[in-house]
Amino acid sequence: MKPVRKQIADCLRHVDDPELGINIVDLGLIYNLNFDDGDLTITLTLTTPACPLSSYIKKNIRHVMGQVGGIDRVHIDTVWQPPWTPEMMDPSVRRGRFRRPRHSV
């Protein structure tokens, strides 16, 4: 059975950025998903190019994708453009995590 984009994204929601405690989909780190004939290519970024947990995150991506039927190979392309910002987060998550400080007058 061919996995669908929503099923893949739902599985990726089980992969958290351990420093922020937010999954990589809602965090806005997934830029593109391409599935073709058993090959899944995930284009993602990280919150910073010096992220010390990049290999941990990629290992967890491979683990959860290994549980999806129809995916034979997972390719992970890390890109830095556009750079990640908190505005890329799902709005409901961003409201809870990255509130802008109020300025008093």
Phi and psi restraints in degrees (range 20) as a CNS / XPLOR table:
assign (resid 1 and name C) (resid 2 and name N)
       (resid 2 and name CA) (resid 2 and name C) 1.0 -78.8 20.0 2
assign (resid 2 and name N) (resid 2 and name CA)
       (resid 2 and name C) (resid 3 and name N) 1.0 123.7 20.0 2
assign (resid 2 and name C) (resid 3 and name N)
       (resid 3 and name CA) (resid 3 and name C) 1.0 -67.9 20.0 2
assign (resid 3 and name N) (resid 3 and name CA)
       (resid 3 and name C) (resid 4 and name N) 1.0 146.5 20.0 2
assign (resid 3 and name C) (resid 4 and name N)
       (resid 4 and name CA) (resid 4 and name C) 1.0 -102.5 20.0 2
assign (resid 4 and name N) (resid 4 and name CA)
       (resid 4 and name C) (resid 5 and name N) 1.0 160.4 20.0 2
assign (resid 4 and name C) (resid 5 and name N)
       (resid 5 and name CA) (resid 5 and name C) 1.0 -54.5 20.0 2
assign (resid 5 and name N) (resid 5 and name CA)
       (resid 5 and name C) (resid 6 and name N) 1.0 -43.5 20.0 2
assign (resid 5 and name C) (resid 6 and name N)
       (resid 6 and name CA) (resid 6 and name C) 1.0 -64.3 20.0 2
assign (resid 6 and name N) (resid 6 and name CA)
       (resid 6 and name C) (resid 7 and name N) 1.0 -41.0 20.0 2
assign (resid 6 and name C) (resid 7 and name N)
       (resid 7 and name CA) (resid 7 and name C) 1.0 -62.5 20.0 2
assign (resid 7 and name N) (resid 7 and name CA)
       (resid 7 and name C) (resid 8 and name N) 1.0 -41.6 20.0 2
assign (resid 7 and name C) (resid 8 and name N)
       (resid 8 and name CA) (resid 8 and name C) 1.0 -64.4 20.0 2
assign (resid 8 and name N) (resid 8 and name CA)
       (resid 8 and name C) (resid 9 and name N) 1.0 -47.3 20.0 2
assign (resid 8 and name C) (resid 9 and name N)
       (resid 9 and name CA) (resid 9 and name C) 1.0 -62.0 20.0 2
assign (resid 9 and name N) (resid 9 and name CA)
       (resid 9 and name C) (resid 10 and name N) 1.0 -40.1 20.0 2
assign (resid 9 and name C) (resid 10 and name N)
       (resid 10 and name CA) (resid 10 and name C) 1.0 -62.4 20.0 2
assign (resid 10 and name N) (resid 10 and name CA)
       (resid 10 and name C) (resid 11 and name N) 1.0 -39.7 20.0 2
assign (resid 10 and name C) (resid 11 and name N)
       (resid 11 and name CA) (resid 11 and name C) 1.0 -66.5 20.0 2
assign (resid 11 and name N) (resid 11 and name CA)
       (resid 11 and name C) (resid 12 and name N) 1.0 -38.8 20.0 2
assign (resid 11 and name C) (resid 12 and name N)
       (resid 12 and name CA) (resid 12 and name C) 1.0 -66.5 20.0 2
assign (resid 12 and name N) (resid 12 and name CA)
       (resid 12 and name C) (resid 13 and name N) 1.0 -18.8 20.0 2
assign (resid 12 and name C) (resid 13 and name N)
       (resid 13 and name CA) (resid 13 and name C) 1.0 -68.9 20.0 2
assign (resid 13 and name N) (resid 13 and name CA)
       (resid 13 and name C) (resid 14 and name N) 1.0 -8.7 20.0 2
assign (resid 13 and name C) (resid 14 and name N)
       (resid 14 and name CA) (resid 14 and name C) 1.0 -88.6 20.0 2
assign (resid 14 and name N) (resid 14 and name CA)
       (resid 14 and name C) (resid 15 and name N) 1.0 1.2 20.0 2
assign (resid 14 and name C) (resid 15 and name N)
       (resid 15 and name CA) (resid 15 and name C) 1.0 -106.6 20.0 2
assign (resid 15 and name N) (resid 15 and name CA)
       (resid 15 and name C) (resid 16 and name N) 1.0 114.1 20.0 2
assign (resid 15 and name C) (resid 16 and name N)
       (resid 16 and name CA) (resid 16 and name C) 1.0 -99.7 20.0 2
assign (resid 16 and name N) (resid 16 and name CA)
       (resid 16 and name C) (resid 17 and name N) 1.0 150.3 20.0 2
assign (resid 16 and name C) (resid 17 and name N)
       (resid 17 and name CA) (resid 17 and name C) 1.0 -79.4 20.0 2
assign (resid 17 and name N) (resid 17 and name CA)
       (resid 17 and name C) (resid 18 and name N) 1.0 111.7 20.0 2
assign (resid 17 and name C) (resid 18 and name N)
       (resid 18 and name CA) (resid 18 and name C) 1.0 -65.4 20.0 2
assign (resid 18 and name N) (resid 18 and name CA)
       (resid 18 and name C) (resid 19 and name N) 1.0 -23.2 20.0 2
assign (resid 18 and name C) (resid 19 and name N)
       (resid 19 and name CA) (resid 19 and name C) 1.0 -73.3 20.0 2
assign (resid 19 and name N) (resid 19 and name CA)
       (resid 19 and name C) (resid 20 and name N) 1.0 -35.3 20.0 2
assign (resid 19 and name C) (resid 20 and name N)
       (resid 20 and name CA) (resid 20 and name C) 1.0 -100.6 20.0 2
assign (resid 20 and name N) (resid 20 and name CA)
       (resid 20 and name C) (resid 21 and name N) 1.0 -18.4 20.0 2
assign (resid 20 and name C) (resid 21 and name N)
       (resid 21 and name CA) (resid 21 and name C) 1.0 68.5 20.0 2
assign (resid 21 and name N) (resid 21 and name CA)
       (resid 21 and name C) (resid 22 and name N) 1.0 29.2 20.0 2
assign (resid 21 and name C) (resid 22 and name N)
       (resid 22 and name CA) (resid 22 and name C) 1.0 -126.1 20.0 2
assign (resid 22 and name N) (resid 22 and name CA)
       (resid 22 and name C) (resid 23 and name N) 1.0 141.2 20.0 2
assign (resid 22 and name C) (resid 23 and name N)
       (resid 23 and name CA) (resid 23 and name C) 1.0 -69.7 20.0 2
assign (resid 23 and name N) (resid 23 and name CA)
       (resid 23 and name C) (resid 24 and name N) 1.0 155.6 20.0 2
assign (resid 23 and name C) (resid 24 and name N)
       (resid 24 and name CA) (resid 24 and name C) 1.0 -68.5 20.0 2
assign (resid 24 and name N) (resid 24 and name CA)
       (resid 24 and name C) (resid 25 and name N) 1.0 -22.6 20.0 2
assign (resid 24 and name C) (resid 25 and name N)
       (resid 25 and name CA) (resid 25 and name C) 1.0 -74.6 20.0 2
assign (resid 25 and name N) (resid 25 and name CA)
       (resid 25 and name C) (resid 26 and name N) 1.0 -53.6 20.0 2
assign (resid 25 and name C) (resid 26 and name N)
       (resid 26 and name CA) (resid 26 and name C) 1.0 -67.5 20.0 2
assign (resid 26 and name N) (resid 26 and name CA)
       (resid 26 and name C) (resid 27 and name N) 1.0 -24.5 20.0 2
assign (resid 26 and name C) (resid 27 and name N)
       (resid 27 and name CA) (resid 27 and name C) 1.0 -72.8 20.0 2
assign (resid 27 and name N) (resid 27 and name CA)
       (resid 27 and name C) (resid 28 and name N) 1.0 -18.4 20.0 2
assign (resid 27 and name C) (resid 28 and name N)
       (resid 28 and name CA) (resid 28 and name C) 1.0 87.0 20.0 2
assign (resid 28 and name N) (resid 28 and name CA)
       (resid 28 and name C) (resid 29 and name N) 1.0 21.5 20.0 2
assign (resid 28 and name C) (resid 29 and name N)
       (resid 29 and name CA) (resid 29 and name C) 1.0 -84.1 20.0 2
assign (resid 29 and name N) (resid 29 and name CA)
       (resid 29 and name C) (resid 30 and name N) 1.0 -18.6 20.0 2
assign (resid 29 and name C) (resid 30 and name N)
       (resid 30 and name CA) (resid 30 and name C) 1.0 -88.4 20.0 2
assign (resid 30 and name N) (resid 30 and name CA)
       (resid 30 and name C) (resid 31 and name N) 1.0 117.0 20.0 2
assign (resid 30 and name C) (resid 31 and name N)
       (resid 31 and name CA) (resid 31 and name C) 1.0 -94.7 20.0 2
assign (resid 31 and name N) (resid 31 and name CA)
       (resid 31 and name C) (resid 32 and name N) 1.0 -32.4 20.0 2
assign (resid 31 and name C) (resid 32 and name N)
       (resid 32 and name CA) (resid 32 and name C) 1.0 -160.3 20.0 2
assign (resid 32 and name N) (resid 32 and name CA)
       (resid 32 and name C) (resid 33 and name N) 1.0 147.2 20.0 2
assign (resid 32 and name C) (resid 33 and name N)
       (resid 33 and name CA) (resid 33 and name C) 1.0 -125.3 20.0 2
assign (resid 33 and name N) (resid 33 and name CA)
       (resid 33 and name C) (resid 34 and name N) 1.0 128.0 20.0 2
assign (resid 33 and name C) (resid 34 and name N)
       (resid 34 and name CA) (resid 34 and name C) 1.0 -131.1 20.0 2
assign (resid 34 and name N) (resid 34 and name CA)
       (resid 34 and name C) (resid 35 and name N) 1.0 118.7 20.0 2
assign (resid 34 and name C) (resid 35 and name N)
       (resid 35 and name CA) (resid 35 and name C) 1.0 -114.9 20.0 2
assign (resid 35 and name N) (resid 35 and name CA)
       (resid 35 and name C) (resid 36 and name N) 1.0 125.9 20.0 2
assign (resid 35 and name C) (resid 36 and name N)
       (resid 36 and name CA) (resid 36 and name C) 1.0 -147.9 20.0 2
assign (resid 36 and name N) (resid 36 and name CA)
       (resid 36 and name C) (resid 37 and name N) 1.0 114.0 20.0 2
assign (resid 36 and name C) (resid 37 and name N)
       (resid 37 and name CA) (resid 37 and name C) 1.0 51.0 20.0 2
assign (resid 37 and name N) (resid 37 and name CA)
       (resid 37 and name C) (resid 38 and name N) 1.0 49.2 20.0 2
assign (resid 37 and name C) (resid 38 and name N)
       (resid 38 and name CA) (resid 38 and name C) 1.0 89.2 20.0 2
assign (resid 38 and name N) (resid 38 and name CA)
       (resid 38 and name C) (resid 39 and name N) 1.0 -11.7 20.0 2
assign (resid 38 and name C) (resid 39 and name N)
       (resid 39 and name CA) (resid 39 and name C) 1.0 -99.3 20.0 2
assign (resid 39 and name N) (resid 39 and name CA)
       (resid 39 and name C) (resid 40 and name N) 1.0 126.9 20.0 2
assign (resid 39 and name C) (resid 40 and name N)
       (resid 40 and name CA) (resid 40 and name C) 1.0 -111.8 20.0 2
assign (resid 40 and name N) (resid 40 and name CA)
       (resid 40 and name C) (resid 41 and name N) 1.0 124.4 20.0 2
assign (resid 40 and name C) (resid 41 and name N)
       (resid 41 and name CA) (resid 41 and name C) 1.0 -111.2 20.0 2
assign (resid 41 and name N) (resid 41 and name CA)
       (resid 41 and name C) (resid 42 and name N) 1.0 123.4 20.0 2
assign (resid 41 and name C) (resid 42 and name N)
       (resid 42 and name CA) (resid 42 and name C) 1.0 -109.9 20.0 2
assign (resid 42 and name N) (resid 42 and name CA)
       (resid 42 and name C) (resid 43 and name N) 1.0 120.9 20.0 2
assign (resid 42 and name C) (resid 43 and name N)
       (resid 43 and name CA) (resid 43 and name C) 1.0 -101.1 20.0 2
assign (resid 43 and name N) (resid 43 and name CA)
       (resid 43 and name C) (resid 44 and name N) 1.0 121.9 20.0 2
assign (resid 43 and name C) (resid 44 and name N)
       (resid 44 and name CA) (resid 44 and name C) 1.0 -141.9 20.0 2
assign (resid 44 and name N) (resid 44 and name CA)
       (resid 44 and name C) (resid 45 and name N) 1.0 167.6 20.0 2
assign (resid 44 and name C) (resid 45 and name N)
       (resid 45 and name CA) (resid 45 and name C) 1.0 -126.0 20.0 2
assign (resid 45 and name N) (resid 45 and name CA)
       (resid 45 and name C) (resid 46 and name N) 1.0 177.5 20.0 2
assign (resid 45 and name C) (resid 46 and name N)
       (resid 46 and name CA) (resid 46 and name C) 1.0 -124.8 20.0 2
assign (resid 46 and name N) (resid 46 and name CA)
       (resid 46 and name C) (resid 47 and name N) 1.0 167.6 20.0 2
assign (resid 46 and name C) (resid 47 and name N)
       (resid 47 and name CA) (resid 47 and name C) 1.0 -67.5 20.0 2
assign (resid 47 and name N) (resid 47 and name CA)
       (resid 47 and name C) (resid 48 and name N) 1.0 -22.6 20.0 2
assign (resid 47 and name C) (resid 48 and name N)
       (resid 48 and name CA) (resid 48 and name C) 1.0 -153.9 20.0 2
assign (resid 48 and name N) (resid 48 and name CA)
       (resid 48 and name C) (resid 49 and name N) 1.0 143.5 20.0 2
assign (resid 48 and name C) (resid 49 and name N)
       (resid 49 and name CA) (resid 49 and name C) 1.0 -59.6 20.0 2
assign (resid 49 and name N) (resid 49 and name CA)
       (resid 49 and name C) (resid 50 and name N) 1.0 -24.6 20.0 2
assign (resid 49 and name C) (resid 50 and name N)
       (resid 50 and name CA) (resid 50 and name C) 1.0 -94.1 20.0 2
assign (resid 50 and name N) (resid 50 and name CA)
       (resid 50 and name C) (resid 51 and name N) 1.0 20.2 20.0 2
assign (resid 50 and name C) (resid 51 and name N)
       (resid 51 and name CA) (resid 51 and name C) 1.0 -55.9 20.0 2
assign (resid 51 and name N) (resid 51 and name CA)
       (resid 51 and name C) (resid 52 and name N) 1.0 117.7 20.0 2
assign (resid 51 and name C) (resid 52 and name N)
       (resid 52 and name CA) (resid 52 and name C) 1.0 -74.7 20.0 2
assign (resid 52 and name N) (resid 52 and name CA)
       (resid 52 and name C) (resid 53 and name N) 1.0 -9.1 20.0 2
assign (resid 52 and name C) (resid 53 and name N)
       (resid 53 and name CA) (resid 53 and name C) 1.0 -108.0 20.0 2
assign (resid 53 and name N) (resid 53 and name CA)
       (resid 53 and name C) (resid 54 and name N) 1.0 15.9 20.0 2
assign (resid 53 and name C) (resid 54 and name N)
       (resid 54 and name CA) (resid 54 and name C) 1.0 -59.9 20.0 2
assign (resid 54 and name N) (resid 54 and name CA)
       (resid 54 and name C) (resid 55 and name N) 1.0 -42.7 20.0 2
assign (resid 54 and name C) (resid 55 and name N)
       (resid 55 and name CA) (resid 55 and name C) 1.0 -68.3 20.0 2
assign (resid 55 and name N) (resid 55 and name CA)
       (resid 55 and name C) (resid 56 and name N) 1.0 -34.6 20.0 2
assign (resid 55 and name C) (resid 56 and name N)
       (resid 56 and name CA) (resid 56 and name C) 1.0 -63.1 20.0 2
assign (resid 56 and name N) (resid 56 and name CA)
       (resid 56 and name C) (resid 57 and name N) 1.0 -45.7 20.0 2
assign (resid 56 and name C) (resid 57 and name N)
       (resid 57 and name CA) (resid 57 and name C) 1.0 -64.1 20.0 2
assign (resid 57 and name N) (resid 57 and name CA)
       (resid 57 and name C) (resid 58 and name N) 1.0 -45.1 20.0 2
assign (resid 57 and name C) (resid 58 and name N)
       (resid 58 and name CA) (resid 58 and name C) 1.0 -64.0 20.0 2
assign (resid 58 and name N) (resid 58 and name CA)
       (resid 58 and name C) (resid 59 and name N) 1.0 -38.7 20.0 2
assign (resid 58 and name C) (resid 59 and name N)
       (resid 59 and name CA) (resid 59 and name C) 1.0 -61.4 20.0 2
assign (resid 59 and name N) (resid 59 and name CA)
       (resid 59 and name C) (resid 60 and name N) 1.0 -43.1 20.0 2
assign (resid 59 and name C) (resid 60 and name N)
       (resid 60 and name CA) (resid 60 and name C) 1.0 -68.2 20.0 2
assign (resid 60 and name N) (resid 60 and name CA)
       (resid 60 and name C) (resid 61 and name N) 1.0 -34.9 20.0 2
assign (resid 60 and name C) (resid 61 and name N)
       (resid 61 and name CA) (resid 61 and name C) 1.0 -60.4 20.0 2
assign (resid 61 and name N) (resid 61 and name CA)
       (resid 61 and name C) (resid 62 and name N) 1.0 -49.4 20.0 2
assign (resid 61 and name C) (resid 62 and name N)
       (resid 62 and name CA) (resid 62 and name C) 1.0 -60.3 20.0 2
assign (resid 62 and name N) (resid 62 and name CA)
       (resid 62 and name C) (resid 63 and name N) 1.0 -37.9 20.0 2
assign (resid 62 and name C) (resid 63 and name N)
       (resid 63 and name CA) (resid 63 and name C) 1.0 -63.1 20.0 2
assign (resid 63 and name N) (resid 63 and name CA)
       (resid 63 and name C) (resid 64 and name N) 1.0 -51.8 20.0 2
assign (resid 63 and name C) (resid 64 and name N)
       (resid 64 and name CA) (resid 64 and name C) 1.0 -68.8 20.0 2
assign (resid 64 and name N) (resid 64 and name CA)
       (resid 64 and name C) (resid 65 and name N) 1.0 -33.7 20.0 2
assign (resid 64 and name C) (resid 65 and name N)
       (resid 65 and name CA) (resid 65 and name C) 1.0 -71.5 20.0 2
assign (resid 65 and name N) (resid 65 and name CA)
       (resid 65 and name C) (resid 66 and name N) 1.0 -25.1 20.0 2
assign (resid 65 and name C) (resid 66 and name N)
       (resid 66 and name CA) (resid 66 and name C) 1.0 -67.1 20.0 2
assign (resid 66 and name N) (resid 66 and name CA)
       (resid 66 and name C) (resid 67 and name N) 1.0 -14.7 20.0 2
assign (resid 66 and name C) (resid 67 and name N)
       (resid 67 and name CA) (resid 67 and name C) 1.0 -93.3 20.0 2
assign (resid 67 and name N) (resid 67 and name CA)
       (resid 67 and name C) (resid 68 and name N) 1.0 -0.8 20.0 2
assign (resid 67 and name C) (resid 68 and name N)
       (resid 68 and name CA) (resid 68 and name C) 1.0 -99.7 20.0 2
assign (resid 68 and name N) (resid 68 and name CA)
       (resid 68 and name C) (resid 69 and name N) 1.0 120.3 20.0 2
assign (resid 68 and name C) (resid 69 and name N)
       (resid 69 and name CA) (resid 69 and name C) 1.0 -63.5 20.0 2
assign (resid 69 and name N) (resid 69 and name CA)
       (resid 69 and name C) (resid 70 and name N) 1.0 141.6 20.0 2
assign (resid 69 and name C) (resid 70 and name N)
       (resid 70 and name CA) (resid 70 and name C) 1.0 96.5 20.0 2
assign (resid 70 and name N) (resid 70 and name CA)
       (resid 70 and name C) (resid 71 and name N) 1.0 -11.4 20.0 2
assign (resid 70 and name C) (resid 71 and name N)
       (resid 71 and name CA) (resid 71 and name C) 1.0 -98.6 20.0 2
assign (resid 71 and name N) (resid 71 and name CA)
       (resid 71 and name C) (resid 72 and name N) 1.0 117.1 20.0 2
assign (resid 71 and name C) (resid 72 and name N)
       (resid 72 and name CA) (resid 72 and name C) 1.0 -95.6 20.0 2
assign (resid 72 and name N) (resid 72 and name CA)
       (resid 72 and name C) (resid 73 and name N) 1.0 -38.3 20.0 2
assign (resid 72 and name C) (resid 73 and name N)
       (resid 73 and name CA) (resid 73 and name C) 1.0 -137.3 20.0 2
assign (resid 73 and name N) (resid 73 and name CA)
       (resid 73 and name C) (resid 74 and name N) 1.0 141.2 20.0 2
assign (resid 73 and name C) (resid 74 and name N)
       (resid 74 and name CA) (resid 74 and name C) 1.0 -118.8 20.0 2
assign (resid 74 and name N) (resid 74 and name CA)
       (resid 74 and name C) (resid 75 and name N) 1.0 123.4 20.0 2
assign (resid 74 and name C) (resid 75 and name N)
       (resid 75 and name CA) (resid 75 and name C) 1.0 -111.3 20.0 2
assign (resid 75 and name N) (resid 75 and name CA)
       (resid 75 and name C) (resid 76 and name N) 1.0 131.7 20.0 2
assign (resid 75 and name C) (resid 76 and name N)
       (resid 76 and name CA) (resid 76 and name C) 1.0 -117.4 20.0 2
assign (resid 76 and name N) (resid 76 and name CA)
       (resid 76 and name C) (resid 77 and name N) 1.0 115.5 20.0 2
assign (resid 76 and name C) (resid 77 and name N)
       (resid 77 and name CA) (resid 77 and name C) 1.0 -104.5 20.0 2
assign (resid 77 and name N) (resid 77 and name CA)
       (resid 77 and name C) (resid 78 and name N) 1.0 117.1 20.0 2
assign (resid 77 and name C) (resid 78 and name N)
       (resid 78 and name CA) (resid 78 and name C) 1.0 -94.4 20.0 2
assign (resid 78 and name N) (resid 78 and name CA)
       (resid 78 and name C) (resid 79 and name N) 1.0 127.3 20.0 2
assign (resid 78 and name C) (resid 79 and name N)
       (resid 79 and name CA) (resid 79 and name C) 1.0 -124.7 20.0 2
assign (resid 79 and name N) (resid 79 and name CA)
       (resid 79 and name C) (resid 80 and name N) 1.0 160.5 20.0 2
assign (resid 79 and name C) (resid 80 and name N)
       (resid 80 and name CA) (resid 80 and name C) 1.0 -120.0 20.0 2
assign (resid 80 and name N) (resid 80 and name CA)
       (resid 80 and name C) (resid 81 and name N) 1.0 0.7 20.0 2
assign (resid 80 and name C) (resid 81 and name N)
       (resid 81 and name CA) (resid 81 and name C) 1.0 -123.7 20.0 2
assign (resid 81 and name N) (resid 81 and name CA)
       (resid 81 and name C) (resid 82 and name N) 1.0 126.4 20.0 2
assign (resid 81 and name C) (resid 82 and name N)
       (resid 82 and name CA) (resid 82 and name C) 1.0 -72.9 20.0 2
assign (resid 82 and name N) (resid 82 and name CA)
       (resid 82 and name C) (resid 83 and name N) 1.0 151.1 20.0 2
assign (resid 82 and name C) (resid 83 and name N)
       (resid 83 and name CA) (resid 83 and name C) 1.0 -66.8 20.0 2
assign (resid 83 and name N) (resid 83 and name CA)
       (resid 83 and name C) (resid 84 and name N) 1.0 146.4 20.0 2
assign (resid 83 and name C) (resid 84 and name N)
       (resid 84 and name CA) (resid 84 and name C) 1.0 -70.1 20.0 2
assign (resid 84 and name N) (resid 84 and name CA)
       (resid 84 and name C) (resid 85 and name N) 1.0 141.3 20.0 2
assign (resid 84 and name C) (resid 85 and name N)
       (resid 85 and name CA) (resid 85 and name C) 1.0 -137.5 20.0 2
assign (resid 85 and name N) (resid 85 and name CA)
       (resid 85 and name C) (resid 86 and name N) 1.0 159.6 20.0 2
assign (resid 85 and name C) (resid 86 and name N)
       (resid 86 and name CA) (resid 86 and name C) 1.0 -57.8 20.0 2
assign (resid 86 and name N) (resid 86 and name CA)
       (resid 86 and name C) (resid 87 and name N) 1.0 -23.4 20.0 2
assign (resid 86 and name C) (resid 87 and name N)
       (resid 87 and name CA) (resid 87 and name C) 1.0 -65.8 20.0 2
assign (resid 87 and name N) (resid 87 and name CA)
       (resid 87 and name C) (resid 88 and name N) 1.0 -15.1 20.0 2
assign (resid 87 and name C) (resid 88 and name N)
       (resid 88 and name CA) (resid 88 and name C) 1.0 -81.5 20.0 2
assign (resid 88 and name N) (resid 88 and name CA)
       (resid 88 and name C) (resid 89 and name N) 1.0 -10.9 20.0 2
assign (resid 88 and name C) (resid 89 and name N)
       (resid 89 and name CA) (resid 89 and name C) 1.0 -69.7 20.0 2
assign (resid 89 and name N) (resid 89 and name CA)
       (resid 89 and name C) (resid 90 and name N) 1.0 155.0 20.0 2
assign (resid 89 and name C) (resid 90 and name N)
       (resid 90 and name CA) (resid 90 and name C) 1.0 -56.3 20.0 2
assign (resid 90 and name N) (resid 90 and name CA)
       (resid 90 and name C) (resid 91 and name N) 1.0 131.7 20.0 2
assign (resid 90 and name C) (resid 91 and name N)
       (resid 91 and name CA) (resid 91 and name C) 1.0 -54.1 20.0 2
assign (resid 91 and name N) (resid 91 and name CA)
       (resid 91 and name C) (resid 92 and name N) 1.0 -37.6 20.0 2
assign (resid 91 and name C) (resid 92 and name N)
       (resid 92 and name CA) (resid 92 and name C) 1.0 -68.0 20.0 2
assign (resid 92 and name N) (resid 92 and name CA)
       (resid 92 and name C) (resid 93 and name N) 1.0 -33.6 20.0 2
assign (resid 92 and name C) (resid 93 and name N)
       (resid 93 and name CA) (resid 93 and name C) 1.0 -75.4 20.0 2
assign (resid 93 and name N) (resid 93 and name CA)
       (resid 93 and name C) (resid 94 and name N) 1.0 -42.1 20.0 2
assign (resid 93 and name C) (resid 94 and name N)
       (resid 94 and name CA) (resid 94 and name C) 1.0 -60.9 20.0 2
assign (resid 94 and name N) (resid 94 and name CA)
       (resid 94 and name C) (resid 95 and name N) 1.0 -41.0 20.0 2
assign (resid 94 and name C) (resid 95 and name N)
       (resid 95 and name CA) (resid 95 and name C) 1.0 -58.8 20.0 2
assign (resid 95 and name N) (resid 95 and name CA)
       (resid 95 and name C) (resid 96 and name N) 1.0 -36.1 20.0 2
assign (resid 95 and name C) (resid 96 and name N)
       (resid 96 and name CA) (resid 96 and name C) 1.0 -81.4 20.0 2
assign (resid 96 and name N) (resid 96 and name CA)
       (resid 96 and name C) (resid 97 and name N) 1.0 -23.1 20.0 2
assign (resid 96 and name C) (resid 97 and name N)
       (resid 97 and name CA) (resid 97 and name C) 1.0 -108.7 20.0 2
assign (resid 97 and name N) (resid 97 and name CA)
       (resid 97 and name C) (resid 98 and name N) 1.0 -38.0 20.0 2
assign (resid 97 and name C) (resid 98 and name N)
       (resid 98 and name CA) (resid 98 and name C) 1.0 -123.5 20.0 2
assign (resid 98 and name N) (resid 98 and name CA)
       (resid 98 and name C) (resid 99 and name N) 1.0 63.7 20.0 2
assign (resid 98 and name C) (resid 99 and name N)
       (resid 99 and name CA) (resid 99 and name C) 1.0 -74.1 20.0 2
assign (resid 99 and name N) (resid 99 and name CA)
       (resid 99 and name C) (resid 100 and name N) 1.0 136.7 20.0 2
assign (resid 99 and name C) (resid 100 and name N)
       (resid 100 and name CA) (resid 100 and name C) 1.0 -77.6 20.0 2
assign (resid 100 and name N) (resid 100 and name CA)
       (resid 100 and name C) (resid 101 and name N) 1.0 139.5 20.0 2
assign (resid 100 and name C) (resid 101 and name N)
       (resid 101 and name CA) (resid 101 and name C) 1.0 -65.9 20.0 2
assign (resid 101 and name N) (resid 101 and name CA)
       (resid 101 and name C) (resid 102 and name N) 1.0 144.3 20.0 2
assign (resid 101 and name C) (resid 102 and name N)
       (resid 102 and name CA) (resid 102 and name C) 1.0 -85.0 20.0 2
assign (resid 102 and name N) (resid 102 and name CA)
       (resid 102 and name C) (resid 103 and name N) 1.0 140.5 20.0 2
assign (resid 102 and name C) (resid 103 and name N)
       (resid 103 and name CA) (resid 103 and name C) 1.0 -99.8 20.0 2
assign (resid 103 and name N) (resid 103 and name CA)
       (resid 103 and name C) (resid 104 and name N) 1.0 129.8 20.0 2
assign (resid 103 and name C) (resid 104 and name N)
       (resid 104 and name CA) (resid 104 and name C) 1.0 -92.4 20.0 2
assign (resid 104 and name N) (resid 104 and name CA)
       (resid 104 and name C) (resid 105 and name N) 1.0 148.9 20.0 2
